[in-house]
Amino acid sequence: MKKNALKIGWLMVLPGCLFVVFFMLVPLFLLIFRTFFNEGGSFTLSGYFEMFASTYFKQVFFRSVKLSLISTAICAVLGFPTAYYIAKYAKNKGVLMALAVFPMFTSPVIRSFSWIVLLGKKGIVNSFLVSIGLFDRPVSILYNEVSMTIGFIQLFMPLMILSLIGVMEHIPEDLNLAAGSLGATRMGTFRHVVLPLSIPGLVTGCVLVFTGCLTAYTTPQLLGGTDTRVLATMIYQYAMSLGDWTQASIVAVVMIVVTICVSSGINGISRRLNPTI
């Protein structure tokens, strides 16, 4: 019976596995493979050397990683207390979770155009800053790194909140009470009980947010303008505008490697903070 059940299980999983292999893994490996060979079929790394020697690519690369890390850090700082309140203290938990997820039901295109209206020189944000006397006249907070970071945070904050809520809901309240009975302050309880037990959700949220920010195209294209390129828009520029698919493939490979390295680094840090992970 167990063998028959195992065979049936494999047969049910097989179509999905074949779909992933042929339509995701095979094209991915072909993309990576072609970057190591020139038009004559000889193995070469000249494409990578030329790419990393380019000042333009370096600027785009560091800007992409910087904005992704900043957005991830802000999402973690803002999302942690929000998720903790929803998981532990909110009476209408379902309503608040729905409100947190609701922005994900809206297209990134619509959200980006909304930010263009809000962040423009005649938008609500500039009008408010001028009205409170912070600035004498409207400032430029659109089509630059600031507007892109705001768009990233609003776009991927729900992923951070949901990842944290899923973990925080399973933290026993008895642990907080026990820590308090042993003389721990609220800050001490948070530091030694809540934070360590929330690290798995924090790691998942950080990886999702960083990966989303690094690979996002619509938000940086609309909010960053033509002068603030990131790796995703750079791929589009090489492939569609210049017709250089080899260079576009090299940039894509760099994005994959960076994502894997940063994800591994976040997991490594989390294991140091919480060895039980």
C-alpha positions as CSV (number, residue, x, y, z in Angstrom):
1,M,0.0,0.0,0.0
2,K,2.8,2.4,0.9
3,K,4.6,1.7,-2.4
4,N,1.4,2.3,-4.4
5,A,0.8,5.5,-2.5
6,L,4.4,6.6,-3.1
7,K,4.0,5.9,-6.9
8,I,0.8,7.8,-7.0
9,G,2.4,10.7,-5.2
10,W,5.3,10.8,-7.7
11,L,2.8,10.7,-10.6
12,M,0.9,13.6,-9.2
13,V,4.1,15.6,-8.7
14,L,5.7,14.7,-12.1
15,P,3.7,17.1,-14.4
16,G,4.6,20.1,-12.2
17,C,8.2,19.1,-12.0
18,L,8.4,18.7,-15.8
19,F,6.8,22.1,-16.3
20,V,9.4,23.7,-14.0
21,V,12.3,21.9,-15.7
22,F,11.4,22.6,-19.3
23,F,9.9,26.1,-19.0
24,M,12.1,27.5,-16.2
25,L,15.3,25.6,-15.5
26,V,16.2,24.8,-19.1
27,P,15.8,28.4,-20.3
28,L,17.7,29.6,-17.3
29,F,20.7,27.3,-17.8
30,L,20.7,28.1,-21.6
31,L,20.8,31.8,-20.7
32,I,23.7,31.3,-18.3
33,F,25.5,29.0,-20.8
34,R,25.4,31.4,-23.7
35,T,27.2,34.1,-21.7
36,F,30.4,32.0,-21.5
37,F,30.8,31.5,-25.3
38,N,31.4,33.9,-28.1
39,E,29.9,33.8,-31.6
40,G,32.6,31.4,-32.7
41,G,31.7,28.9,-30.0
42,S,34.9,29.4,-28.0
43,F,34.8,29.7,-24.2
44,T,35.4,33.2,-23.0
45,L,34.8,35.5,-20.0
46,S,35.4,38.7,-22.0
47,G,31.8,39.7,-21.8
48,Y,31.9,39.7,-18.0
49,F,35.2,41.5,-17.9
50,E,33.9,44.2,-20.2
51,M,30.7,44.6,-18.2
52,F,32.5,45.0,-14.9
53,A,35.0,47.4,-16.4
54,S,32.2,49.7,-17.5
55,T,31.7,52.7,-15.2
56,Y,28.0,52.8,-16.3
57,F,27.4,49.2,-15.2
58,K,29.1,49.8,-11.9
59,Q,26.9,52.8,-11.1
60,V,23.7,50.8,-12.0
61,F,24.9,47.7,-10.1
62,F,25.7,49.6,-6.9
63,R,22.5,51.7,-7.1
64,S,20.4,48.5,-7.5
65,V,22.0,46.8,-4.5
66,K,21.9,49.9,-2.4
67,L,18.2,50.7,-3.0
68,S,17.3,47.1,-2.5
69,L,19.1,46.9,0.9
70,I,17.7,50.3,2.0
71,S,14.2,49.3,1.1
72,T,14.6,45.9,2.8
73,A,15.9,47.5,6.0
74,I,13.0,50.1,6.1
75,C,10.4,47.4,5.5
76,A,11.9,45.3,8.3
77,V,11.9,48.3,10.8
78,L,8.4,49.4,9.9
79,G,6.9,46.0,9.3
80,F,8.1,44.3,12.5
81,P,6.0,46.4,15.0
82,T,3.1,46.4,12.7
83,A,3.2,42.6,12.4
84,Y,3.6,42.2,16.1
85,Y,0.6,44.3,16.9
86,I,-1.6,42.4,14.4
87,A,-0.4,39.0,15.6
88,K,-0.6,39.7,19.4
89,Y,-2.9,42.6,20.2
90,A,-5.3,43.3,17.3
91,K,-8.9,42.4,17.9
92,N,-9.9,42.6,14.2
93,K,-6.9,40.6,13.0
94,G,-8.5,39.5,9.8
95,V,-9.5,43.0,8.8
96,L,-6.0,44.4,9.4
97,M,-4.4,41.5,7.5
98,A,-6.7,42.2,4.6
99,L,-5.7,45.9,4.7
100,A,-2.1,44.9,4.7
101,V,-2.5,42.5,1.7
102,F,-5.0,44.8,-0.2
103,P,-2.3,46.8,-2.0
104,M,-1.0,43.6,-3.6
105,F,-4.3,43.3,-5.5
106,T,-3.5,46.6,-7.3
107,S,-1.2,46.6,-10.4
108,P,2.3,48.0,-9.8
109,V,1.6,50.2,-12.8
110,I,-1.4,51.9,-11.1
111,R,0.5,52.2,-7.9
112,S,3.5,53.8,-9.6
113,F,1.3,56.3,-11.5
114,S,-0.4,57.1,-8.1
115,W,3.0,57.9,-6.6
116,I,3.8,60.1,-9.6
117,V,0.7,62.2,-8.8
118,L,1.5,62.3,-5.1
119,L,5.2,63.1,-5.4
120,G,5.1,65.6,-8.2
121,K,5.9,69.2,-7.6
122,K,2.2,70.1,-7.4
123,G,1.4,66.9,-5.6
124,I,0.0,66.4,-2.1
125,V,3.4,65.6,-0.5
126,N,5.1,68.8,-1.8
127,S,2.0,70.9,-0.9
128,F,2.1,69.5,2.7
129,L,5.9,70.1,3.1
130,V,5.6,73.7,1.8
131,S,2.5,74.3,4.0
132,I,4.3,73.3,7.2
133,G,7.3,75.5,6.4
134,L,9.8,72.7,5.8
135,F,10.6,74.0,2.4
136,D,10.1,77.4,0.8
137,R,9.1,75.9,-2.6
138,P,8.3,72.4,-4.0
139,V,11.3,70.1,-4.2
140,S,12.1,67.4,-6.6
141,I,11.3,64.0,-5.0
142,L,10.2,62.3,-8.2
143,Y,12.3,60.4,-10.8
144,N,15.2,59.8,-8.5
145,E,16.3,57.2,-5.9
146,V,14.0,58.7,-3.2
147,S,10.8,58.0,-5.3
148,M,12.1,54.6,-6.2
149,T,12.7,53.6,-2.6
150,I,9.2,54.9,-1.6
151,G,7.7,52.8,-4.4
152,F,9.7,49.7,-3.4
153,I,8.6,50.0,0.3
154,Q,4.9,50.4,-0.6
155,L,5.1,47.6,-3.1
156,F,6.8,44.9,-0.9
157,M,5.9,45.9,2.6
158,P,2.9,43.4,2.6
159,L,5.4,40.5,2.0
160,M,7.4,41.5,5.1
161,I,4.3,41.9,7.3
162,L,2.8,38.6,6.3
163,S,6.1,36.7,6.7
164,L,6.4,38.1,10.3
165,I,2.8,37.5,11.3
166,G,3.0,33.9,10.3
167,V,5.9,33.4,12.8
168,M,4.7,35.7,15.5
169,E,1.3,34.0,15.8
170,H,3.1,30.9,17.0
171,I,5.1,32.5,19.7
172,P,3.6,31.3,23.0
173,E,2.4,34.1,25.2
174,D,3.5,32.0,28.2
175,L,7.1,32.8,27.3
176,N,6.5,36.5,27.6
177,L,4.8,36.0,31.0
178,A,7.6,33.7,32.2
179,A,10.2,36.3,31.2
180,G,8.3,39.0,33.1
181,S,7.9,36.9,36.2
182,L,11.6,36.4,36.2
183,G,12.2,40.1,36.3
184,A,12.7,40.9,32.6
185,T,11.5,44.3,31.4
186,R,9.4,44.7,28.3
187,M,12.4,45.6,26.3
188,G,14.3,42.7,27.8
189,T,11.5,40.3,26.9
190,F,11.4,41.7,23.4
191,R,15.2,41.4,23.0
192,H,15.6,37.9,24.4
193,V,12.3,36.2,23.6
194,V,10.3,37.9,20.8
195,L,13.1,39.0,18.5
196,P,15.0,35.6,18.4
197,L,11.8,33.6,17.8
198,S,10.8,36.0,15.1
199,I,14.0,35.7,13.1
200,P,12.8,33.0,10.7
201,G,9.9,35.2,9.6
202,L,12.3,38.2,9.4
203,V,14.7,36.3,7.2
204,T,11.9,35.1,4.9
205,G,10.6,38.7,4.6
206,C,14.0,40.2,4.0
207,V,14.8,37.7,1.2
208,L,11.4,38.2,-0.5
209,V,11.7,42.0,-0.3
210,F,15.3,42.2,-1.4
211,T,14.7,39.8,-4.3
212,G,11.5,41.7,-5.3
213,C,13.3,45.1,-5.2
214,L,16.3,43.9,-7.1
215,T,14.3,42.3,-9.9
216,A,11.4,44.9,-10.1
217,Y,11.0,46.6,-13.4
218,T,7.8,48.6,-13.5
219,T,8.3,50.6,-10.4
220,P,11.9,51.8,-11.2
221,Q,11.0,52.4,-14.8
222,L,8.1,54.7,-13.9
223,L,9.4,56.3,-10.7
224,G,13.1,56.4,-11.6
225,G,12.8,57.9,-15.0
226,T,15.5,57.6,-17.7
227,D,18.4,58.8,-15.7
228,T,18.1,56.5,-12.7
229,R,18.7,53.0,-14.1
230,V,18.7,49.8,-12.2
231,L,19.7,46.3,-13.3
232,A,16.1,45.3,-14.4
233,T,15.7,48.4,-16.6
234,M,19.3,47.9,-17.9
235,I,18.3,44.4,-19.1
236,Y,15.4,45.9,-21.0
237,Q,17.6,48.6,-22.4
238,Y,20.2,46.1,-23.7
239,A,17.6,43.6,-25.0
240,M,14.9,45.8,-26.5
241,S,16.6,49.1,-27.3
242,L,20.1,47.9,-28.3
243,G,19.3,44.4,-29.4
244,D,22.3,43.1,-27.5
245,W,20.9,39.9,-25.9
246,T,24.3,38.7,-24.8
247,Q,24.9,41.7,-22.6
248,A,21.3,41.5,-21.3
249,S,22.0,37.8,-20.4
250,I,25.2,38.8,-18.5
251,V,23.3,41.4,-16.5
252,A,20.6,38.8,-15.7
253,V,23.2,36.3,-14.5
254,V,24.7,39.0,-12.3
255,M,21.3,39.6,-10.8
256,I,20.8,35.9,-10.1
257,V,24.3,35.6,-8.4
258,V,23.7,38.7,-6.3
259,T,20.3,37.4,-5.2
260,I,21.8,34.1,-4.2
261,C,24.7,35.7,-2.3
262,V,22.6,38.2,-0.4
263,S,20.0,35.5,0.5
264,S,22.8,33.2,1.7
265,G,24.3,36.1,3.7
266,I,21.0,36.9,5.4
267,N,20.5,33.2,6.3
268,G,24.0,33.1,7.7
269,I,23.5,36.1,9.9
270,S,20.2,34.7,11.1
271,R,21.9,31.4,12.1
272,R,24.4,33.3,14.1
273,L,21.6,35.2,15.9
274,N,19.5,32.1,16.4
275,P,21.4,28.8,16.1
276,T,18.2,26.8,16.2
277,I,17.2,27.9,12.7
